Amino acid sequence: MSRNYIIGAGITGLVWKFYHPDFQIISPQIGGDYGKTHMVWIHDCFETRKLLIDLGFPIKTKKSWIGYYYKGWITENLSNDMNLVMIQKKMTEWNKPIDPNFVPKTRDLSLSSGLLSGVNYMNTLDVDLIKVVEKLNEKSDVKHGFVTRIDEDRIFVKQNPKDESGNWLLYDKLISTISAPFFWKAWGQEKEFKYLSITNIITDKKPEFFDNRYEMVYYDDSVPFSRISFLDGKYALEFTGIITREEFEEKFPDLPVLDYFIVPQGRIFENEENLSPTPNIIFSGRFAQWKYGVTSEYVISQAINYKN
């Protein structure tokens, strides 16, 4: 039996398992947030190309165009003032005024994608991310379970988080892809992490404040949502904080809701660096490392180069 484990079967855990089949994944579900929506883009770079080639996907590239909604207009040009307002908007609950004193650590609008100020497109790979997750999952062999306690050399796994019973598993190496607050709670050393939720609402009708020339548009504080993404004929409206389905339908009665889901820790606020407590535990992924600059290409590189 394996004594090397990966906690979590989101895209990060599945990538680690793909490149290190000697590890066993433990997770209650597969796919994570990627399994809920396909409104995610894969950046065209060496690491992501290698992953797709290793999985057997053909390499097809495209430019994903970005617009910026500012004072009633959608433009392709992003000024420094617009950039700051839109980041402040992303990091503020949808029904509250933005904090003009909030200074981000980066002017990257996506907070994770590596966008540069003033650039209105991303070089992306034209592939269905759901199919990528399905391909990764073919060889993942996920062991169902909830890791509720973590020690220096063992983890406690339950089949149901409400159960009292479970099993201790000894480990040599541990890759934690779960969110930092969950890890430290399981470690028995709870820490304070600041974050906001994201509400995603999927519709197939074009919102009034959108232009189909773009695949995504970022918004200023004149509208309640912070971004709209457009892919495969569907629109994803992204709200910082929690807007109920009833509140959305009241505000936008003309937009049919095809799907509604909340990412509890969608917006993270970095504090001090989140370091692993022991050398045999590795944090991997944006939420595990609690660092919004961690990209998918960084995770792929980290997994590939692990044994080196």
RABEL-V554649 format. One record per residue. N is the residue number from 1. RES is the residue in one small letter. PSI is psi in whole degrees, -180 to 180 (none if undefined). OMEGA is omega in whole degrees, 0 to 359 (NA if undefined). Layout:
BEGIN
N_RES_PSI_OMEGA / N_RES_PSI_OMEGA
END
This chain:
BEGIN
1_m_148_180 / 2_s_143_171 / 3_r_15_175 / 4_n_128_188 / 5_y_151_172 / 6_i_125_178 / 7_i_117_179 / 8_g_135_181 / 9_a_37_168 / 10_g_-169_182 / 11_i_-36_181 / 12_t_-48_180 / 13_g_-39_180 / 14_l_-37_177 / 15_v_-44_178 / 16_w_-43_180 / 17_k_-39_181 / 18_f_-43_182 / 19_y_-11_179 / 20_h_77_184 / 21_p_-14_178 / 22_d_-8_176 / 23_f_150_178 / 24_q_128_177 / 25_i_137_171 / 26_i_122_183 / 27_s_150_176 / 28_p_-17_180 / 29_q_169_182 / 30_i_139_174 / 31_g_-27_180 / 32_g_-143_181 / 33_d_-25_179 / 34_y_-24_179 / 35_g_-8_183 / 36_k_-31_181 / 37_t_149_177 / 38_h_11_182 / 39_m_56_180 / 40_v_140_180 / 41_w_144_178 / 42_i_120_181 / 43_h_143_179 / 44_d_106_178 / 45_c_175_184 / 46_f_-46_186 / 47_e_-46_182 / 48_t_-35_175 / 49_r_-42_180 / 50_k_-44_180 / 51_l_-48_182 / 52_l_-41_178 / 53_i_-44_180 / 54_d_-30_180 / 55_l_-11_179 / 56_g_15_178 / 57_f_143_174 / 58_p_152_180 / 59_i_113_175 / 60_k_129_184 / 61_t_160_176 / 62_k_166_172 / 63_k_128_177 / 64_s_113_188 / 65_w_144_186 / 66_i_136_175 / 67_g_162_182 / 68_y_116_181 / 69_y_116_185 / 70_y_119_178 / 71_k_44_173 / 72_g_1_182 / 73_w_148_173 / 74_i_124_183 / 75_t_161_177 / 76_e_-8_183 / 77_n_130_182 / 78_l_109_177 / 79_s_167_179 / 80_n_-39_180 / 81_d_-45_178 / 82_m_-43_181 / 83_n_-46_181 / 84_l_-45_180 / 85_v_-41_183 / 86_m_-34_175 / 87_i_-44_177 / 88_q_-37_177 / 89_k_-46_180 / 90_k_-32_185 / 91_m_21_179 / 92_t_140_178 / 93_e_143_191 / 94_w_-29_184 / 95_n_20_179 / 96_k_152_177 / 97_p_146_181 / 98_i_153_177 / 99_d_108_183 / 100_p_-12_180 / 101_n_-4_180 / 102_f_124_179 / 103_v_112_181 / 104_p_156_177 / 105_k_-18_178 / 106_t_151_175 / 107_r_12_177 / 108_d_113_185 / 109_l_-39_183 / 110_s_-16_182 / 111_l_5_177 / 112_s_-12_191 / 113_s_-8_179 / 114_g_16_177 / 115_l_145_177 / 116_l_141_181 / 117_s_132_178 / 118_g_-10_180 / 119_v_131_184 / 120_n_29_173 / 121_y_161_172 / 122_m_140_169 / 123_n_114_186 / 124_t_168_177 / 125_l_130_184 / 126_d_89_182 / 127_v_147_178 / 128_d_114_184 / 129_l_-31_177 / 130_i_-40_179 / 131_k_-33_176 / 132_v_-46_179 / 133_v_-43_180 / 134_e_-41_180 / 135_k_-43_177 / 136_l_-36_184 / 137_n_-18_182 / 138_e_-34_182 / 139_k_18_186 / 140_s_-34_178 / 141_d_62_185 / 142_v_131_175 / 143_k_118_182 / 144_h_133_177 / 145_g_162_177 / 146_f_121_177 / 147_v_113_185 / 148_t_-16_176 / 149_r_142_181 / 150_i_126_174 / 151_d_-175_182 / 152_e_-23_182 / 153_d_13_179 / 154_r_156_177 / 155_i_148_179 / 156_f_123_187 / 157_v_130_176 / 158_k_150_173 / 159_q_-28_178 / 160_n_130_183 / 161_p_-19_180 / 162_k_-12_179 / 163_d_149_173 / 164_e_-32_184 / 165_s_159_179 / 166_g_-170_181 / 167_n_140_172 / 168_w_134_176 / 169_l_128_176 / 170_l_145_178 / 171_y_155_172 / 172_d_-47_179 / 173_k_145_181 / 174_l_126_174 / 175_i_115_179 / 176_s_117_176 / 177_t_3_180 / 178_i_162_183 / 179_s_142_184 / 180_a_-44_179 / 181_p_-37_179 / 182_f_-41_180 / 183_f_-51_186 / 184_w_-28_174 / 185_k_-44_178 / 186_a_-30_178 / 187_w_-14_180 / 188_g_22_182 / 189_q_72_186 / 190_e_138_180 / 191_k_159_181 / 192_e_123_177 / 193_f_129_181 / 194_k_136_180 / 195_y_166_173 / 196_l_152_177 / 197_s_164_171 / 198_i_133_173 / 199_t_127_179 / 200_n_130_179 / 201_i_124_183 / 202_i_133_177 / 203_t_160_177 / 204_d_9_177 / 205_k_134_182 / 206_k_124_176 / 207_p_153_182 / 208_e_-36_186 / 209_f_36_183 / 210_f_157_178 / 211_d_123_186 / 212_n_0_172 / 213_r_-19_185 / 214_y_158_173 / 215_e_-18_173 / 216_m_148_177 / 217_v_132_175 / 218_y_151_190 / 219_y_151_175 / 220_d_-169_187 / 221_d_15_179 / 222_s_-11_178 / 223_v_159_185 / 224_p_-27_182 / 225_f_157_182 / 226_s_-21_179 / 227_r_147_168 / 228_i_131_178 / 229_s_146_183 / 230_f_120_181 / 231_l_133_177 / 232_d_41_175 / 233_g_8_179 / 234_k_154_182 / 235_y_135_177 / 236_a_115_176 / 237_l_127_186 / 238_e_122_179 / 239_f_135_172 / 240_t_129_186 / 241_g_-170_182 / 242_i_119_169 / 243_i_127_182 / 244_t_161_178 / 245_r_-38_180 / 246_e_-41_178 / 247_e_-42_179 / 248_f_-47_182 / 249_e_-30_177 / 250_e_-39_181 / 251_k_-32_183 / 252_f_69_185 / 253_p_-19_182 / 254_d_-5_182 / 255_l_108_178 / 256_p_138_181 / 257_v_111_177 / 258_l_-33_180 / 259_d_151_182 / 260_y_123_176 / 261_f_158_184 / 262_i_133_171 / 263_v_106_190 / 264_p_-39_183 / 265_q_44_186 / 266_g_-36_179 / 267_r_118_181 / 268_i_146_176 / 269_f_116_182 / 270_e_144_169 / 271_n_-128_176 / 272_e_162_183 / 273_e_134_181 / 274_n_101_185 / 275_l_146_178 / 276_s_144_182 / 277_p_-21_181 / 278_t_155_182 / 279_p_-24_183 / 280_n_8_174 / 281_i_129_178 / 282_i_130_173 / 283_f_133_180 / 284_s_131_180 / 285_g_158_185 / 286_r_-45_184 / 287_f_-33_178 / 288_a_-42_179 / 289_q_-12_181 / 290_w_55_182 / 291_k_114_189 / 292_y_-4_175 / 293_g_-1_180 / 294_v_120_183 / 295_t_172_178 / 296_s_-36_180 / 297_e_-33_176 / 298_y_-43_180 / 299_v_-44_179 / 300_i_-46_179 / 301_s_-41_180 / 302_q_-41_181 / 303_a_-44_183 / 304_i_-41_186 / 305_n_6_186 / 306_y_-49_185 / 307_k_-8_175 / 308_n_none_NA
END
